Amino acid sequence: MDKSIPPHGLPKEVVLNKLQEMKRDDVNFADGRVWSLVYQLDNEHSQFLKEAYNVFFSENGLNPMAFKSLKRMEHDVVQFAAKLLNGGEKAVGTMTSGGTESILLAVKTYRDIFRKSHDGFFKRLGGKSRLPEMILPESAHIAFNKAAHYFDVKIVYAPLDKDKMVDVQEVEKLITPNTMLIVGSAPSYPFGVIDPIAELGALAKQRKIPLHVDACLGGFLLPFIEKTGTKLPPFDFRVEGVTSMSADVHKYGYSAKGASVILYRNMEYLKHQFFVYSDWIGGIFASPALLGTRPGGSIAAAWATLQHFGIETYIKLTNELMQTVNTLQSEIRSIPELEILGTPHAAIFAITSKAENVDIYAIADQMEKKKWFINRQQKPQALNLMVSPVHKNIVNEFIADLKSAVDYVKLHPEAKNEGNAAMYGMMAKLPMKGMINNELIAMMENMYGTEGEMPHFEQDKKDIKTRLATLVIKAKETVDKLKK
Ligand SMILES: *Cc1c(COP(=O)(O)O)cnc(C)c1O
């Protein structure tokens, strides 16, 4: 197929129709079949977001001198978030394109602070020979892993306790003179559990180490859960040792994608996030965050949503959302084969199977057949449910399908050796992660290669299974060799 830009353009209507056609095979989020990725409220709100976004459709947040409006809105959104999270008088921050950017920036900031204050230390060690370390709960978001990879920071993982909170005593044991940052989540993405932020804060303060609370999910949700009268463990700047927080407006803030906030307790931290260069041919350059061009629309939509909803609507939405969550959770708890992991605090949680003969990935396959799109987790094998307002309408159908999936797998225990369940099961258990990573890179190479091939599990299943089986054999051989 010719992949060039068409020499003669097509009429607008034709192209727009093609776009609609393109969507046909996508997952359907608007009616609640998807349990991640889209934080859907309703069509009316989406329409409002589009209108707000469009007012600043072409504007660029790159140069705040040119678009003072965007700078003003960014300032407002940052300060709204700071007040919501009890940041006090001095809290400052910037808007970013999303949780990942907020986290990348936090890690970069603390790395630079560590480098500055350990100048002699690095010189003594000849520069790079020892990396600054950050202590992450095993449940921390993968964006920290990405940040460590990009910015040359070493990750030290702290284990979780039985409630899926990070074990603070273990965190303490992992502190070294190289520790540049401790991280906690409020709540964690895999389990929806708030880490013991108060204890982490006390530890961080005592040892004079910064503490970042990742509230990408919870930043615009936990404060409103509290305002509905539910008591939560402390998770924000009220805890003294907390030095920064990330909070996504494009998740439970219900704004358009491309909107998050990174907040610091004061300018002494934020100033290390900035990048300046005064000697560039293109002019004197100063940039607050990672991106160059920054879409004005996502800043405007975030500002507009917060203005339009106000605290009152957020509380109302949160109330309704948590009712849906509670119904789902109590229905799931009534299914004897299933279990909710840890003690989730918010609108996200993971379910696993506690019955020997019921494989959770086989349940996922059954749910997929009924057109539910649910993320599979590992360690332990589980399914992740991120609840949105739109799920209110499908609770009964979802639970009915879940129950019949459990019944099916009970009757067909061999289902765990078939289809995707077999593949994911094997991947989760393979000891040689390096080999899996190579397979994943190969898959990415196909997807982003000249053919742009999508992985097609139905067709490739046999192929992937054979390849994985070979990997298992290779892994065993390597282990045997190492033993000798
Ligand atoms: C979603 C999420 C992130 C990453 O945010 P993106 O907007 O997807 O880049 C980070 N941490 C947590 C806890 C999240 O849920």
Ligand as a Chemical Component Dictionary entry (heavy atoms), coordinates in Angstrom:
data_LIG
# 
_chem_comp.id                   LIG 
_chem_comp.type                 NON-POLYMER 
_chem_comp.pdbx_formal_charge   0 
_chem_comp.three_letter_code    LIG 
# 
loop_
_chem_comp_atom.comp_id 
_chem_comp_atom.atom_id 
_chem_comp_atom.alt_atom_id 
_chem_comp_atom.type_symbol 
_chem_comp_atom.charge 
_chem_comp_atom.model_Cartn_x 
_chem_comp_atom.model_Cartn_y 
_chem_comp_atom.model_Cartn_z 
_chem_comp_atom.pdbx_ordinal 
LIG C1 C1 C 0 -2.211 7.881  35.538 1  
LIG C2 C2 C 0 -1.179 7.897  36.595 2  
LIG C3 C3 C 0 0.091  8.423  36.353 3  
LIG C4 C4 C 0 0.553  8.859  34.984 4  
LIG O1 O1 O 0 -0.262 9.825  34.443 5  
LIG P1 P1 P 0 -0.482 10.004 32.856 6  
LIG O2 O2 O 0 -1.401 11.162 32.820 7  
LIG O3 O3 O 0 -1.084 8.738  32.337 8  
LIG O4 O4 O 0 0.834  10.305 32.260 9  
LIG C5 C5 C 0 0.971  8.477  37.425 10 
LIG N1 N1 N 0 0.627  8.023  38.629 11 
LIG C6 C6 C 0 -0.586 7.491  38.904 12 
LIG C7 C7 C 0 -0.907 7.009  40.282 13 
LIG C8 C8 C 0 -1.519 7.408  37.877 14 
LIG O5 O5 O 0 -2.709 6.863  38.099 15 
# 
loop_
_chem_comp_bond.comp_id 
_chem_comp_bond.atom_id_1 
_chem_comp_bond.atom_id_2 
_chem_comp_bond.value_order 
_chem_comp_bond.pdbx_ordinal 
LIG C1 C2 SING 1  
LIG C2 C3 SING 2  
LIG C2 C8 DOUB 3  
LIG C3 C4 SING 4  
LIG C3 C5 DOUB 5  
LIG C4 O1 SING 6  
LIG O1 P1 SING 7  
LIG P1 O2 DOUB 8  
LIG P1 O3 SING 9  
LIG P1 O4 SING 10 
LIG C5 N1 SING 11 
LIG N1 C6 DOUB 12 
LIG C6 C7 SING 13 
LIG C6 C8 SING 14 
LIG C8 O5 SING 15 
# 
